[in-house]
């Protein structure tokens, strides 16, 4: 640990940042000279429930090592480093545009069984730290009602089917009220196919009445 940081500047510099140009819907980086408002081929075919998604770094090399240590090595202190990385996403002007209401931060939930096994919800720890640093409210609006198969082992269509009906709103009305007609930042550790983000955003908008849902993740798979 140096200067209050667990990640040194050299290791941070090793991470492959996702920089423009990237897809304005899913955040996938795009090679070549393209317009800033470009959509990737996939997003031209698919209608997502979330408004757009942004990720900080590619899920490669040292970034994967850090995330693996955090999630499976129970290096829970790394949530602060990951939240600090996520703050880099505020460089996108769509996050800082003036709005009627401030963002409400909502973490992607784990099923209770998996959270007990892991000891913590990795997305919630990052979300709480980000909320404190940005002076925003973090609300556990979503709950996971089904302990689904590991997403990493499935293709996109299988992931969507696996997650159907897996998320519901909190049974606490006060939490649900906190997002009605409000813009939501949905926080997760990694964006791969967008299936988790899609199902969560659908519930937040259709059932919870969120004004908009923007997905922020540390890694892009």
Secondary structure, DSSP 4 states (H G I P E B T S, - for coil): -BTTBSS-HHHHHHS-B--SSB-TTT--B--SS--TT---TTTTT---SSSEEEEEEESSHHHHHHHHHHHTS--GGGHHHHHHHHGGGGGSHHHHS--SS--EEEEPPPPHHHHHHHSS-HHHHHHHHHHHHHT-EE---EEE-S-PPPGGGS-HHHHHHHHTT-EEE-S-HHHHHTTBTSEEEEEEEEESSSHHHHHHHHIIIIIT-BSEEEEEEEEE-
